[in-house]
Amino acid sequence: MDQLEFFDIPSPCIGVCQSGKSGYCTGCFRSRDERLYWNQATPYAKRIIIKACQRRKSIAQRKKNSDAAATTPKQTDLFD
């Protein structure tokens, strides 16, 4: 059931607007259709899109951190 919204839900756009390898925007993590139809979406749909974007962003950050950890050489101890 849709909840009554008193205020419009703002777009999660941060002005980067570039598609990454996965097809999602590298700034807000929305798909092309989510960006295209944002203004026509219901408040309920907008909340779902924002939650999906947050989930995509956390997955991308975890992947980035694990890739950086795998490629960064470990510093050896000077006194070993």
N, C-alpha and C positions, 0 to 999 in steps of 0.2 A: 504494500500500500504506500502510495506517495505521501510524504510528510509535507505539511504546509510550510513553505519557505517565505520568510519575511524579507530576506535580502538575496540578491542574485549571487550565485557562486562564481567567483572570479576565475578566469582562465589561469592555469598553472604555467603559462608561457613566461619564460625569463628572457626572451629575445635572442636566443642562440639560433634556433630554426635551421638545424642541419640534420639530415637523416644519417643515422649510423649504419653499421653493417647489418644489424638486425631489422632495420626498417623503421625503428622508432627514432623520434627526435632526440638528439644528444643533450638538449637542454631540459625539456619537460617530460621526456619519455612517453609521449603520446604517439599513437600510430597516425598515419596520414588521414584516415577517415575520422579518427577522434579529433584531430585538429580542424578538419574541413567542416564537420557538422557540430562543432562545439556550441555555436549560438542557437541551433535548433534543438539541442538535447534538453531533456527534462532535468530538473534539479536532481532527481533520483539517479538518472544516468550519469550526470556530472560527478556525483559523489562516488559512483562505482569507477568511473574513469580515473579520478584522482587517487583512489585506493590502488588501482592497478598501476598507475604511474609510480606511486611510492614503492610498490613491490618490485617493479622493474628497476627502479633506481637502486634499491638496496642490493638486488642481485648483481647489477652491473658494478657496484662499488666492491662487493665481495670478490667478484671475478678479477677486477682490476688489482685489488690488494693481494690476492693469491698469485696473480701473474707477476706482480712486482717483487713479491717475496721469493718466487722461484728463480727470477733472473738476477736478483741482487746477490752478489757473492757475500758470504759471511766473512766478517772480519776475524782474522785469527788472533789468538792471544799472543802478545809480544813475549811473554815469559814461558811459553811451552817448550 
